[in-house]
Amino acid sequence: MTDLPYTVQTVVEKKIWVPGKLFSVKTTRDPAFSFKPGQYARLGLALGLDEDNKTPPASDMTWRAFSMVNQPDDEHLEFFATLVPDGLFSPSLYELEVNDTIYIDKTAFGFLTIDQFPQGGTLWLVSTGTGLSAFLPMLGDEKTWQLFDKVILCHGTRQIDEFAYTDLIDEVKARFGERFTYLPISTREAHKNYPQKRFTDLIASGELAELAGHPMDPEDGRFMLCGNPGMTTEARKLLGELGFKSGRRGNLGNLAVEKYW
């Protein structure tokens, strides 16, 4: 069993954010599992396999990637997910209840971490949907606030009720004040005084900088993108035209994109 590439964990809490759509799952954690804020884990389910076999071969299981919501030193792991009704994985994940089994790869993956950037300046965290999860551990990480002067969290959804973890975000705002800006943008419902537009349109028009009250300057800004592939691909192109570049061959850049989708 020690040779298995995963550990067997248990669901300890389940939260429904939007019924039939958005939910989060909290699990037990192997003491040896470690990660940096922004990294993701591979979650496994034994779909269609013999229920009596508690440690099935990893190659027989179904796996999907999910960023950790929790802090690296928390007792449990937490994952934020979208239910895709006709999906292979998420309907079964949605059906899990407390005390059910879930498998977690022993290794954390991904390079969407703040050590990809030079110190100083403004950290822009642009997410859509459950892509928000990659950025939440960064907000609670002391290193983030030691390395950057200001943090701008942008979260795009379709509906207002999809803005999740707002209590946590409010705590960050209360703690760091003007060093932290939160931009919740809903494309299909009017929300406060925010425009009903996609982030790519806001970047292209310059409105995102206006909303944040801060310029999108490649000399000062460091952008992270996490969310649906359409957004990340287009936003990466637009930011590239503004002078933002990914790091290459050991050289630090000012643009990082999550690619696990």
DAQUI-V344117 format. One record per residue. N is the residue number from 1. RES is the residue in three letters. PHI is phi in degrees with one decimal (NA if undefined). PSI is psi as a letter, one per 30 degrees, with the letter a starting at -180 (* if undefined). OMEGA is omega as a letter, one per 30 degrees, with the letter a starting at -180 (NA if undefined). Layout:
# DAQUI-V344117
n & res & phi & psi & omega
N & RES & PHI & PSI & OMEGA
N & RES & PHI & PSI & OMEGA
This chain:
# DAQUI-V344117
n & res & phi & psi & omega
1 & MET & NA & e & a
2 & THR & -67.0 & f & a
3 & ASP & -86.2 & f & l
4 & LEU & -67.1 & k & l
5 & PRO & -79.9 & g & a
6 & TYR & -134.0 & l & l
7 & THR & -117.7 & l & l
8 & VAL & -94.6 & j & a
9 & GLN & -121.8 & l & a
10 & THR & -127.8 & k & l
11 & VAL & -71.3 & k & l
12 & VAL & -111.1 & f & l
13 & GLU & -160.6 & k & l
14 & LYS & -135.2 & k & l
15 & LYS & -126.7 & k & l
16 & ILE & -99.0 & j & l
17 & TRP & -84.3 & e & l
18 & VAL & -133.4 & j & a
19 & PRO & -52.0 & k & l
20 & GLY & 72.6 & g & a
21 & LYS & -144.1 & d & a
22 & LEU & -118.9 & k & a
23 & PHE & -155.0 & l & l
24 & SER & -133.8 & l & a
25 & VAL & -128.0 & k & l
26 & LYS & -109.0 & k & a
27 & THR & -128.5 & l & l
28 & THR & -66.1 & l & a
29 & ARG & -139.6 & k & l
30 & ASP & -70.7 & k & a
31 & PRO & -57.5 & f & a
32 & ALA & -84.1 & f & a
33 & PHE & -77.2 & k & l
34 & SER & -131.8 & l & l
35 & PHE & -157.7 & l & l
36 & LYS & -100.0 & k & l
37 & PRO & -52.9 & k & a
38 & GLY & 104.5 & f & l
39 & GLN & -80.5 & l & a
40 & TYR & -130.0 & l & l
41 & ALA & -112.8 & l & l
42 & ARG & -100.3 & j & l
43 & LEU & -97.5 & k & a
44 & GLY & -121.5 & k & l
45 & LEU & -129.2 & k & a
46 & ALA & -89.5 & i & a
47 & LEU & -73.9 & k & l
48 & GLY & 75.5 & g & a
49 & LEU & -100.3 & l & l
50 & ASP & -61.2 & j & a
51 & GLU & -66.9 & f & a
52 & ASP & -77.8 & f & l
53 & ASN & -89.1 & j & a
54 & LYS & -80.3 & f & l
55 & THR & -132.6 & i & a
56 & PRO & -68.8 & l & l
57 & PRO & -57.7 & k & a
58 & ALA & -58.7 & e & a
59 & SER & -67.6 & f & l
60 & ASP & -90.1 & f & a
61 & MET & -90.3 & l & l
62 & THR & -104.7 & k & a
63 & TRP & -123.8 & k & l
64 & ARG & -143.4 & l & a
65 & ALA & -95.3 & k & l
66 & PHE & -141.6 & k & l
67 & SER & -70.8 & k & l
68 & MET & -76.6 & k & l
69 & VAL & -87.5 & e & a
70 & ASN & -78.8 & l & l
71 & GLN & -75.3 & l & a
72 & PRO & -58.3 & f & a
73 & ASP & -101.6 & g & l
74 & ASP & -69.6 & l & a
75 & GLU & -68.1 & e & a
76 & HIS & -114.1 & l & l
77 & LEU & -104.9 & k & l
78 & GLU & -134.5 & k & a
79 & PHE & -132.8 & k & a
80 & PHE & -109.9 & k & a
81 & ALA & -139.0 & l & l
82 & THR & -109.1 & k & l
83 & LEU & -81.8 & j & l
84 & VAL & -103.1 & j & a
85 & PRO & -51.3 & e & a
86 & ASP & -101.4 & g & a
87 & GLY & -76.6 & l & l
88 & LEU & -83.0 & e & a
89 & PHE & -108.7 & e & a
90 & SER & -62.5 & e & l
91 & PRO & -61.5 & e & l
92 & SER & -72.6 & e & l
93 & LEU & -65.0 & e & l
94 & TYR & -64.0 & e & a
95 & GLU & -81.4 & f & a
96 & LEU & -62.3 & k & l
97 & GLU & -123.9 & l & l
98 & VAL & -54.6 & k & a
99 & ASN & 84.2 & f & l
100 & ASP & -74.3 & l & a
101 & THR & -90.8 & k & l
102 & ILE & -141.2 & k & a
103 & TYR & -106.8 & k & a
104 & ILE & -130.3 & k & l
105 & ASP & -55.9 & k & a
106 & LYS & -69.9 & f & a
107 & THR & -106.5 & k & l
108 & ALA & -89.6 & k & a
109 & PHE & -125.3 & l & l
110 & GLY & 106.5 & l & a
111 & PHE & -123.5 & g & l
112 & LEU & -83.9 & i & a
113 & THR & -129.5 & l & a
114 & ILE & -69.1 & f & l
115 & ASP & -75.4 & g & l
116 & GLN & -80.6 & f & a
117 & PHE & -116.8 & l & l
118 & PRO & -69.9 & l & a
119 & GLN & -71.0 & k & l
120 & GLY & 93.4 & l & l
121 & GLY & 82.4 & a & a
122 & THR & -112.5 & k & l
123 & LEU & -97.3 & j & l
124 & TRP & -97.5 & k & l
125 & LEU & -113.9 & j & a
126 & VAL & -109.4 & j & a
127 & SER & -136.1 & l & l
128 & THR & -126.1 & k & l
129 & GLY & 55.4 & b & a
130 & THR & -77.0 & f & l
131 & GLY & -60.4 & f & l
132 & LEU & -55.4 & e & a
133 & SER & -58.0 & e & a
134 & ALA & -64.2 & f & a
135 & PHE & -93.2 & f & a
136 & LEU & -60.8 & e & l
137 & PRO & -64.6 & f & l
138 & MET & -66.3 & e & a
139 & LEU & -65.1 & f & a
140 & GLY & -96.2 & g & a
141 & ASP & -91.7 & k & a
142 & GLU & -56.4 & e & a
143 & LYS & -61.7 & e & l
144 & THR & -57.5 & e & a
145 & TRP & -79.9 & f & l
146 & GLN & -79.6 & e & a
147 & LEU & -86.2 & e & a
148 & PHE & -120.5 & k & a
149 & ASP & -77.6 & e & a
150 & LYS & -149.4 & k & l
151 & VAL & -126.5 & k & l
152 & ILE & -118.7 & j & a
153 & LEU & -99.0 & k & l
154 & CYS & -114.8 & k & a
155 & HIS & -125.6 & j & a
156 & GLY & -106.1 & k & l
157 & THR & -137.7 & l & l
158 & ARG & -85.7 & e & a
159 & GLN & -116.0 & l & a
160 & ILE & -64.1 & e & a
161 & ASP & -70.4 & f & l
162 & GLU & -89.2 & f & l
163 & PHE & -75.6 & j & a
164 & ALA & -104.4 & l & l
165 & TYR & 57.3 & h & a
166 & THR & -69.5 & f & l
167 & ASP & -63.2 & e & l
168 & LEU & -63.6 & e & a
169 & ILE & -65.1 & e & l
170 & ASP & -62.6 & e & l
171 & GLU & -65.0 & e & l
172 & VAL & -64.0 & e & l
173 & LYS & -61.5 & e & a
174 & ALA & -64.5 & e & a
175 & ARG & -80.4 & e & a
176 & PHE & -109.0 & f & l
177 & GLY & 54.8 & b & a
178 & GLU & -70.1 & f & l
179 & ARG & -76.4 & f & a
180 & PHE & -125.7 & k & l
181 & THR & -125.3 & k & l
182 & TYR & -118.9 & k & a
183 & LEU & -119.4 & j & l
184 & PRO & -89.6 & j & a
185 & ILE & -114.5 & j & l
186 & SER & -106.4 & k & a
187 & THR & -86.0 & f & a
188 & ARG & -114.8 & f & l
189 & GLU & -136.5 & k & l
190 & ALA & -67.5 & k & a
191 & HIS & -135.3 & j & a
192 & LYS & 52.3 & b & a
193 & ASN & -104.7 & g & a
194 & TYR & -82.1 & k & l
195 & PRO & -72.5 & l & l
196 & GLN & -90.8 & i & a
197 & LYS & -138.3 & l & l
198 & ARG & -75.6 & l & l
199 & PHE & -60.6 & e & a
200 & THR & -62.0 & e & l
201 & ASP & -67.5 & e & l
202 & LEU & -67.8 & e & l
203 & ILE & -68.4 & e & a
204 & ALA & -62.1 & e & a
205 & SER & -85.6 & f & a
206 & GLY & 87.6 & f & a
207 & GLU & -65.1 & e & a
208 & LEU & -61.9 & e & l
209 & ALA & -64.2 & e & l
210 & GLU & -65.3 & e & l
211 & LEU & -63.4 & e & a
212 & ALA & -79.3 & f & a
213 & GLY & 67.5 & h & a
214 & HIS & -151.9 & k & a
215 & PRO & -69.5 & l & l
216 & MET & -91.9 & i & a
217 & ASP & -108.7 & j & a
218 & PRO & -63.6 & f & l
219 & GLU & -74.7 & f & a
220 & ASP & -113.5 & e & a
221 & GLY & -89.1 & k & l
222 & ARG & -130.3 & j & a
223 & PHE & -104.1 & k & l
224 & MET & -119.5 & k & a
225 & LEU & -123.1 & k & l
226 & CYS & -149.9 & k & a
227 & GLY & 160.8 & a & a
228 & ASN & -67.5 & k & a
229 & PRO & -59.4 & e & l
230 & GLY & -61.5 & e & l
231 & MET & -66.5 & e & a
232 & THR & -64.3 & e & a
233 & THR & -66.3 & e & a
234 & GLU & -70.0 & e & a
235 & ALA & -65.1 & e & l
236 & ARG & -61.4 & e & l
237 & LYS & -64.4 & e & a
238 & LEU & -63.7 & e & l
239 & LEU & -67.5 & e & l
240 & GLY & -60.9 & e & l
241 & GLU & -68.7 & f & l
242 & LEU & -89.1 & f & l
243 & GLY & 107.7 & g & l
244 & PHE & -84.2 & k & a
245 & LYS & -138.8 & k & l
246 & SER & -76.5 & l & l
247 & GLY & -69.9 & k & a
248 & ARG & -140.6 & k & l
249 & ARG & 48.7 & h & l
250 & GLY & 86.7 & f & l
251 & ASN & -87.2 & k & a
252 & LEU & -70.5 & k & l
253 & GLY & -110.4 & a & l
254 & ASN & -133.0 & g & l
255 & LEU & -146.7 & k & l
256 & ALA & -136.0 & k & a
257 & VAL & -130.4 & k & l
258 & GLU & -78.6 & k & a
259 & LYS & -121.9 & g & a
260 & TYR & -77.2 & f & a
261 & TRP & -56.6 & * & NA
